[in-house]
Structures are given as structure tokens and as C-alpha cells.
Amino acid sequence: MKRLEAVCSECEAKIIVPDDAIVGEIVECAECGTEYEVAAITEVGVTLKKAEAVKEDWGE
């Protein structure tokens, strides 16, 4: 299988996605810390989308 790589949309650094990643998993750019969700994995490569920020409600 091809090595899974993507490019960070924030800083344009290369993001290496683990070989055992699954759809829905969160990966992080090592350069800027932006979090991405694995949207799809195909024979051609991997598709990432920015992870949604989850706000804490702290019981309010």
C-alpha cells in the first residue's frame, strides 16, 4: 500500500498519516498543530478535512 501523506492547509507542511489509520481518526500536523479528521482512504491516497472544534459545556 502507498504511504499515506497529505498537505496541511494551514502551513503547507507534509502530514504523514499512520498506515493503520481509519476513517474518522484525528491526525495532527506536526508543524502547526492543526487537527484533521481522516475523511477517506483509497488506493490513490488519503483525504483529510479539518477537525471540528468540540466546545465543552461544563454542565451549563
Number of C-alpha atoms within 10 A of each C-alpha: 8 10 13 19 16 17 14 22 14 12 12 12 14 14 18 16 21 11 11 6 14 14 13 14 13 17 20 17 21 13 13 12 12 15 18 21 18 20 16 13 14 10 9 10 14 19 17 24 15 17 17 9 7 6 6 7 6 5 4 4
